[in-house]
Amino acid sequence: MTQTNTNPYAKEIIKDTLMSIGEEMFVALARTSMSPIIYEVLDYACGLTDAKGNLISQGNGVTSFIGMLSPMVKSVLDKFGDDLKKGDIIIINDPYVGGGSHLSDVGLVMPIFHENQLVGFSANKGHWTDVGGKDPGSLTSDSTEIFQEGIQLSGVKLFDEGILNNSLETIITDNIRLPQFSIGDMWAQVSALRTGEKRFKELCNLHSKETLVQVIEDLILSSEEYSQQVISSLPKGVYEAEDFIEGDSEKGGPYKIKVKVTITDAEFICDFRGSHEQVFHPVNCTYYGLLASVRVMYLAIVQPQFNITEGLFKPLKIITDRKSILSAERPAPVSMNFEARLGGAELIWKALAPTIPERLPAGHSLSVCSVTVSGVHPHTHEDFLIVEPSVGGWGATNESDGQRGQFCMGNGETYNVPIEVAEAKYGVMVSEYAFRNDSGGAGEFIGGQGVVRSYKILSDDQYLSASYGRHKFAPWGMNGGKAGAPSYIEVYRENGDVVGPFGVTTRLNLKKGDTVKLVTPSGGGYGNPKDRNYDKVERDIKNGFYTEEEARIQFGHK
């Protein structure tokens, strides 16, 4: 296929308009949502595909979702085909048929018709506060099969030719906690879909359907050609790495994972065969989940400076064993799937970083470090539910210190819940939020610090569930740099007892006056610590990142 002689001005206008549509959809969803995890954290994504389900535009907070929209749309095409009609909206969260991650990430797909012909799809995916299952927030850390994790929707018409399926909405409402939030977010997703449909049809009217389709094909081809050029410039060879998915050691973890990356002139092949088989513990991910996070890693390597389309991923090949922890099959539990899918993606990072340090730093916090706290608000006496990821430290590069207090690669442009919002909506007080100060990640360039976030509990019988990866296996250093600092959680009882440190807990009972201390990983260092600039060490001590004694031991500071 070769690019056509489409008017270059029209092509540029259409390209920029497609990008703005994705961004407008993104803003529309945030401004109409009901849950802090949507409008504060930005745990969602919106986008457009062509009529075949190929990604052509996206606005997203969570980077991992960039690889989930197109498989989701293609699964809808496979299931419904010619039965799709104008006004249809399909709801899907099944991780095994294109949903990608876990049941909490709920997707909506809307076909777009122009002159009675299918021309594209408007799609989005957002993290719902709750989708049922045995634990509040549906982020269970001890499920043994997916049926315990919430309601499953493998692609059902929520709207049929514009008419709401009231029975389906009732079924969903009756099976989830706090439906005012999740159903409110569902309607926000519908509004974002309709925004995308409206703008896409406007494009068809302005430039004609034929011109629009041709420009989209050209953009996809341009992305593929760019990707091929970058791959051809990378050092050719085979690169391998191994690591572990931690999970709960009492349930059988850690679980070994491995990758062999082969770079040729035309392909970027990631072979994960030989990784641990799927387990009866929710750290598994499906193939679609792995695909999504590997795409994020691939983008970090090819570094495109334009709107992402499906063509960019054409050289990327992923190989797995069936029923492995990185390519699990039903009914394996996947609630904490981010531990596997991000662990698999970071293996590529670990394998290639020594060869292309100008593109990839040392190891980072990796884990989403998910936290849920449920209970009754002491003032409103209503149920509340904290569902949030946690920020951590990134690894140092070959020319700079690592970034501090940032979300892991899978979360991307998301945010933590502000202290003011947390204290107003939840039955907790944030008693501490600061960078951690310990000796992890030493190097010529030091790893970025993780954070300490502490919640003081304000009512009896609250419950904590959390999954903090990098608890036993700290972020890795590079080129002589030291490993970062591992994560941990401690609970300080009001009577003086201390529970922990631990990395995973499920439904830990909390009483009024208890304090939960959440400590995220710090990134790995780069280069020999003895080569660190003296003035930088002085600044590190002044900032409280290292004590004078630690600086003397790590850097030879006097």
N, C-alpha and C positions, 0 to 999 in steps of 0.2 A: 504493500500500500504506500502511496506517495501523497504528500500534502497537495491540496488543490490551490487554485488561484483565487480563492475567496478574497474579497476586498479586505486589505489588511486593516483598514480603519474599523470596518464592521467587526472584524475578528477581535481586535483589541477591545472594542466596546463590549462585545458579548462576553469575552473572558473576564473583564473587570466586573461586569454586571452579575455574572454567575457567582463570583466571589462575594459580592455584596449581598446577594440573596442568602447565601449561607450564613453570613453575619447577621442579617436582619432576622432570619429565623431564630438564630441564637438569642438575640436580644428579646424577641417576642416571647420566647419560652421563659426566660428569666423573669421578665416583668409581670407575668401572669401566673407564676407558680406559687405554691403554698408552703413548700418545705425549705428550711434553711440549707439542706444539702444540695438543693437546686439553686436557689437565688443567692446564697452566700458562697457555698463551696464551688458551685458551677460543675457539678458531677453529671454532665450530660453532653450531648453533641447533636447537631442538626446538619442536614445536607441534602444534596440532590444527586440522583443518578440518571443515566440515560435510560432508554426503554429496555435495555438488556441488563440493567442493574449495575453498570459500571459507574464508579464514583466520578463526579465531575465538579463538585463544589462542597465545601464543608466549613462549618463554624463549630469549634469544639473547645471545651475546657479540658476534658479528660483525653489525653493523647491516645490512649489505647482504643478509644472508640473510633478512631480513624480507620481501623481495619475491620470494624464490625458492621458498618452500615451496608456496604455492598453485599456481603454474604447474606445478610438479613433480607435484603430486597430480592436477591436471587432465589432464596428459599421460598419467598412468597410467589415469585414467578413460577417456580417448579410446582408449587401446590395448586395454584389457582389458574395459571395460564390465561386462556381466553375468557375465563369466568370473571375477570376483573372488570368492574364497571366504574363509570364516573361517580364520584362521591363515596366510593368504598374506602374504608380505613381498616387495616389489618393490625391486630395487636399480637406481639410475639415476644416471649422471653426465654424460650427453650434453648439452652446452651448447645444442644446436640443437633439442632437443625438450622444453624445460622444465627442463633441468638448471641452466641459468642462467649459470654462471661459467666454470670450466675443469674438466678431467677430475679434478684432485686433490680437488675438492669432491664427495664421494660422498653421495648421498641414499638413504634407505630410506623406504618408504611402506608402511603397514599399514592395510588396511580394518578398520573396527570394526563388528561386527554385534550387534544386540540383538533377540531374538525373531525371528531369521532375517532381519532387515531391515538393510540398510546404513544406519548412522546417522552415520558420520563417518570420519575418517582420523587416524591418528597418524603423524607424519612428522618426520624430522630430516635434517640435512645437516652433514657434518663434513669437515674438511681432513685427508686421509690423508697420512702421511709420504711415501709413494711409491705411484704407480699405474703404474709401468713407464715406457716411453718411452726415449728415447735418453740422457737425463741423470738423474743421481741426484736424487731429490726431485721429479722430473717437472715442475720449473719451468724449462723450457728458454727461453733468451732468444734463440735463433737458429733455431727451427724454422720450416719453410716450409709445413707442412701439419699438420693435427691428428693424423694417423696416427703422427707422430714423438713425440707428447706423452704417450702412455700407452694403457692398455686402455680401450675405449669400451663402455659399458653403457647401452643406450638404453631400458631398462625391461625387466628380466628377473626372473622369479620366483626369488628366493633361497630362499624357503620356499613350498612348495605345500601348502596346507591343514595347515600346521604341520610338514611334513616338509622338512628341509634338503636342498637340491639339492647333493649332495656333488660332483658333476661340475663344477658352476659354481664352487664354492669352490676346487676344485683348479685350475681354469683361472686364476682370479684369483691364487691363491698362486704358481703357476708363472710369472706374468707381472709380478710386482712384486718390488722389492728390500725387504729387511727385513720379510718378511711377518708376523713375530711382532708388529710394531707395528700395521700396517694391518689385519690380520685380527683382532687383539685389539680394535682400535677398532671394527671392524665388529660384533663381538659386544656391545660396549658400546652401540652404536647400537640393536641388537636389544633389549637390556634396557630402554633408554629407551622404545622403541616399546611394549613390553608394559606398562610402567608407565602410559603414557598410555591404552592400551586398558583396563586394569583400572580406573583412576579414572573414565574416561568412562562405562563400563558401570555403575559404582556410582551415578553421577549419574542414569542412566536408571532404575535400580531405586528410587532415593529419590524422584524427582519425576515419574516416568513419561516414556516416550519422547516423547509428544505435547507435554507441558509443556516439556521440554528443547528440542525442535525449535522450538517457538514462541518461547521466550525467545531462542534463538540468532538467529532471524529479526529479533526486536525489537532485539537488540544491534547487528546489522549495519545496520539501518535508522537507529538512533540515531547511529551513527558517520557514516553518510552525511549525515544532517541537520546534524550538527555541522560536518562538512567544508564543506557548502554555505554555512553561516552565515559561516565564516571567509573563504571565497573571496569572498563578497558584500561583505565589509568591506575587502578589499584594494584598493589603487588600481588602477583599470581602465586597460588600455592594452596596448601592444606594446613589449616590451623585448628588446634583442638583445645578444649577446656573442660574441666569438671567442677562441680560444686554440689551443694546439698540444699534440699528443701527441708526446713526444720520441722514445721508442724509441732504437734504435741508429743514429746518424747515418751509419755506414758501410753500413747497409742501406737508406737512403733517407729516413730521418726528417729533420726533424720533419714531422708530418702535421696539416694545419689542420682544426679542427672549429668548428662554429658552431651557435647556437641562436637561435630567435625564440620568446619566451614571450608568449603572449596570455592575458590575464586578463579574463574576462567575469563577468557576474553569476552564471553557473552552471558555468563550466568553467575549468580551468587547463590550457592547451594548450602543449606543448613540441614545437616543430618543429625537428628537427635536419637537415632536408634541406639539401644543399649541402656537407656535411662530406666529407672525403676518402674515396675508395672503399677497400674492404678491401684489405689489403696482405699480401705474403708474409713476414710478420713477426708474432710472437705478441702484439702489442699490440692486436689486434682484440678486440671483444666482440660477442656475439650480441645480438639484440633483448631476450632474456630477461635478460641481464646488465645491459643499459642500464636496462631496466624496474626491476630490483631497486634500483639505485643512485639512479635518479630518485625512487623511492618514499622513500628515505631523505631526500633533499633536500626532498621535499614535506612529510614529517613535521616537518622543521626549521622549515618555514614555518607550517604549521597548528597545530603545538605542542599535540597532544592530551594531556589529563591523565588518560587512562583506557586500558584494555586495547585494543590495536590489533585491528581486524577488517577484513575485506575492504571493508566499506561505506565506510570512510574514504577509499578511493582512487577512488570512483566518479566524482568530477569531473575526475580526472586523465586527460589524453589525451596520447599520445606518437606523433609522426609521424617516420618516417625514410625515407631512400632504401633500396631493397634493395641488398644487397651493399656497404654502406658500412662504414667502419671502426667505426661505432657500431651496426651491425646486420648483422654479417657472416654469411655462409652457408657451409655445408660446401663444400670442406674447409679453409677458412681456419684458420690456427693461432690459438689463444686462450690459450696458457699464461699470458701476462702480461696477460690481459684487463682487470685492474683499472686499468691505465693509461688505457684507453679509457672504461670504464664510469664510473669516478670523474671522469675529465676531462669527460665529457659532463654528469654531474650537477653538477659545480662550475660549469659554464657558466651554469646556471640561477641559482646563487648569485651569480656575477659580474654577471649581467644585472640582478638585482633588488636587490642589496645597497645601491646608492645611493638607492633609493626606499624601502626598509624597513630602514634601518640598525639599528633597535631589535630586529630579528629576526635579521639576518645580519651577521657581522663581515667584515673584510678577508680576503684570500686566505690559505689555510693550506698546510701541507706537501703535501697532496693525494695524493702517491704512497704506496703501501703500503711502498715501499722494501724490497723482498724480498731476502733473503740466503739462499743455501744454501752450506754448506761440507761437503765430503765427504772421507773419508779413513779411516785406520786408527788406532784409539786407541793411544797409545804404551805404555799399561800393560796393558790387557786384550787388545790385539792383535785386537780385533773391529772390524768396519766401524762407523762412526758417520756420522750425517747431521744437520747443523743445517738446519732449515727454519724461518725466522722472519721476521715483519715488523719494522719499526723505527719508533720514535716520532719525532715532529718537532714543529714549532711551529705554533700556530694564530694567525690574524690578530687584530689589536686590534678592539675594538668602539667604538661612539661614546661609551662611558663607562668603559672599562677596558682594561688591557693584555691582550694575547693570552695564552692558556694555553701553558705550556712543557712540552715532553716528553710530548706526548699523541699517540695514534694518529690517523690520518686519519679522515675521515668514514665511510669504508667499513668500518673495523675496529671502531669503536665501543667497547663495554665489554670490550676484550681487554687482555692484559698481555704484556710482554716476558718472555723466559725469564730467571729469576733467575740472577745470576752464579754462585751456588753450584751450581745445577743444571747450568748450561752447563759449568763446569769439571769437574764430576764425570762427566758423561756424554759429553763431547766431547773431542777431542784438541787443545784450545786453552786458553789462559789469557787472561782478560779483564784487560788491562793498563790500560784507561782506560774510564770511563763517566761522562760529565759533560755539563753544558750547554755548548754552543759559545759562544765570546765573540768576536763580530765586530760589524760596524756595520750589519747588515741590519735592516729593519723599523722605522726611526725614524719618530716621529710624536708628536702630542700624547699619544697612547696608543701604546706600542710593541708590535710583534709579538712573540709568544712565541718563545723560543729553541728551536732544534733541539738535537740531542745529538751527541756524539762517542762512539762505541763502538769500541774497538780490541781485536782478537784477536791474541795472539801464538801462532804456529803451533808445535806441539810434536812434529810428526813430518813426515817427507818425503812428498812426493807427495799433499798435500791439494789440493783443487780448489775454487775460488771461482766461483760464478755469482751475479750480482746485477743488479737493475734499479732504479735510483734515478731517479725522475722529478724534475721541477723542478731539473734540473741546468743547463739553458741558459735556462729561462724561470722566473725566481724568482716566489714567491707575490706577488700584486699588492697594492699599497696602495690606500687609499681616502680621498677627501676631502682630498687633499694629503699623505697619509701615503706614506712611501717603500716601495718593494718590499722583500720579505724577502731573506734570504740563500739562495743556491742550494745544492743538495746536491752532494756529490762523494765519491769513493772514492780512496784512495791506498794503495799497497802499498810498504812499506819493507823492502827486501831486507836480509838480514843483512850483505851485503857493502857496504852503503851506498847502493846504487842505489835510485831511487824510480820506481815505475810509477804513472802518472796525473798529474793528476786525471782521472777519467772517471766516467760515470754508469751505463754498462752494460758488463758483461763476461760471458764465457761460458767456463767450465772453465779459468780462469786457474790455472796450476800454481804451487803454493806449496811452499816448502821449510822445514824445521825452522829456527826462528829468525826467519823473516819475520814482519812485523806488518801486519795489515790494518786500516786506519783508515777507519771508516764515519761519514760526516758527513751528517746529515739537514737538510732546509730549515728556516729560521726564517720565521715568519709575517709578513705585511705590516702596516705601521703605519696608524694612522687619525689624520687631522688634521695640521695644520702642525707640524713638529717644534719650531719656535721657540716654540710655545705650551705646550710641556711644562713642568710645574711644576718649579721649581728643586730642591726637595727630592727629587723623584723622580729627577731626573738624578743628584744626589749619590748616591742609593741605587743607581742603575744602575752607577755607577762603582765603588762599594764592592763590589757583587756580581760585578764583573768582566764585566758584559755589554758595557760600552764602556770604552775607555781615556779618559783626560782629553783627549787630542788628538782622538779620535773624537767625544767629547761636545762639544768646542768647535766642530768642523766641522758636526756634525749639528744641535745644539740651540742653538748660540750661547752655550754654557756658558763662564763665565770662572773 
